[in-house]
Amino acid sequence: MSLLRFLAERPLPALDGRCVYADGVQPLPLRAPLRGARSAQACVVGAGIAGLCAALELASQGQQVTLLEARRIGSGASGRNGGQALADYACGIEALERRLGPAAALRAWQLAELAVQRLRQRIADHAIDCEWACGTLSVARTPRDAARLHAALRHRQLHYGAAQLRWLEAPQVRRHVESPLYHGGVYDPHGGQLQPLLYTLGLARAALRRGVELHEQSQVLRIERSADGYLVHCADGSLRAPRLLLAAGAVPGAPLRRLRARVLPVATCMLATEPLTRPVLHGDPPPAVCDTCVIPDYYRQDAAGRLLFGSGAYHGGRVLRDPALRRQRLRQAMLRVFPQLQHARITHDWGGWIDASANLAPDFGRVGPGAVYVQGFSGHGLALSGLAGELAAQALLAGPAGCADFELFAALRHASLPGRGLLRRPLAALGEILGRLQQLL
Ligand SMILES: Cc1cc2nc3c(=O)[nH]c(=O)nc-3n(C[C@H](O)[C@H](O)[C@H](O)COP(=O)(O)OP(=O)(O)OC[C@H]3O[C@@H](n4cnc5c(N)ncnc54)[C@H](O)[C@@H]3O)c2cc1C
């Protein structure tokens, strides 16, 4: 086997680690795997936020829905992320403007805001107790980044009516973030933070109440077209459905190879400190913070006063195989921002996989009549994946007429990474190195 093929085909390590969100949270009783030959009006693959919101939407439109999950509910990115609900895209609205034109970009911006509003509405509708708090802060690590961030803010205010966004000079940022590192920032009162596992499990409970049939430990291994729709195969059973929605995130991988080729699984890792005796984030409430680097640091204080700090975007290399090295790198990243936490005890660390598309824009589309997919949230999916699930469900129900907002994203062109997967890992590793160099320059 060539070195290239070896690098490309190594299985992805499980980065589960010990995730702080699971502490003290009542898990749902295991839903039995799919067994025998079954049927439904709609099949959803993947019980992350996208799949759960899609199932909820389909069920509320009277569909009999079966949701198949390879592992446990929320075991993907949805149950272990940074908890920051951002009303923006990983690629930035400017990239969508270049690709879609100003009118469609304006709608895309409204949809990013709607994604956060819908998230809050779901929390209220289903009475999900998940520690929601308003306010996010984007911060710039260099004067050049601060100038870019400020220009982007002006652009959003002028062309997208984003009057709620506020520029903070370095001393104002320091009032929120006790760190000498930043040169300015943008505060968004519409964004916010939550405990993602509680939110995801809350969605699952709501879906069960709406009559969604949910099977865990039911990895979809193969999908066949049939006269009346699709036949979806798991290890011990199969499901026949005229409508199919794929929302399989980054790992263990979408069941269709051509979809897998369009996203690169990129790892990002987090740690939790013990509750801080002296908080490092301030405000009422303290904002969730993310910097503007290619490989960003993102952090927030949770309801118990712990600092939850995420950093790094790794695709390969020793750091993925070595939990101790991962912990050490994360701690170094945290201390670079907050040197005063030298003696803070780290109680948890974990990781997860992000489904990064080549251009970091969301990737929605169709894989056949009555079959749609959503993926490519590129690390910005906490709010957006929920809206994506709803739009995908609406697109399925609308039939050939389609759903205008779903089609807006489906119209985006996406590259498959070259080499049918062969070059994907080395290319991503190169991207990671370039990203790191950019930070140093
Ligand atoms: C550590 C980390 C931090 C993050 N921080 C943030 C943040 O602060 N803000 C933000 O906006 N985004 C963040 N993200 C990204 C965000 O979590 C995701 O974009 C979002 O959760 C994606 O949801 P999803 O439903 O598409 O995918 P997932 O949550 O990954 O769900 C997909 C599900 O599909 C299942 N599945 C896969 N293949 C199959 C199959 N063949 N058969 C059956 N089931 C299958 C998986 O097991 C999984 O449960 C972060 C991600 C990570 C990993």
The ligand as an ORCA input file, in Angstrom:
! r2SCAN-3c Opt
* xyz 0 1
  C     -15.542     19.980     19.594
  C     -16.508     20.721     18.689
  C     -16.807     22.048     18.965
  C     -17.729     22.728     18.171
  N     -18.118     23.974     18.540
  C     -19.108     24.602     17.868
  C     -19.605     25.837     18.319
  O     -19.229     26.338     19.371
  N     -20.567     26.457     17.562
  C     -21.049     25.912     16.403
  O     -21.903     26.523     15.746
  N     -20.623     24.691     15.977
  C     -19.686     24.019     16.685
  N     -19.272     22.788     16.277
  C     -19.909     22.190     15.101
  C     -21.320     21.687     15.398
  O     -21.302     20.910     16.568
  C     -21.832     20.852     14.212
  O     -21.772     21.657     13.036
  C     -23.259     20.362     14.372
  O     -23.443     19.732     15.618
  C     -23.555     19.386     13.240
  O     -24.741     18.699     13.515
  P     -25.145     17.472     12.611
  O     -26.475     17.023     13.081
  O     -25.011     17.859     11.175
  O     -24.004     16.382     12.822
  P     -23.665     15.395     14.096
  O     -23.985     16.029     15.379
  O     -22.276     14.956     13.850
  O     -24.691     14.229     13.875
  C     -24.556     13.278     12.834
  C     -25.006     11.945     13.391
  O     -25.072     11.018     12.312
  C     -24.651      9.762     12.780
  N     -24.245      8.975     11.616
  C     -23.147      9.124     10.843
  N     -23.106      8.188      9.871
  C     -24.202      7.426     10.038
  C     -24.710      6.284      9.375
  N     -24.070      5.745      8.330
  N     -25.858      5.718      9.842
  C     -26.534      6.252     10.900
  N     -26.088      7.351     11.570
  C     -24.945      7.920     11.149
  C     -23.500     10.096     13.719
  O     -23.259      9.049     14.661
  C     -24.015     11.365     14.399
  O     -24.673     11.113     15.619
  C     -18.317     22.084     17.026
  C     -17.986     20.760     16.728
  C     -17.099     20.083     17.543
  C     -16.773     18.655     17.226
*
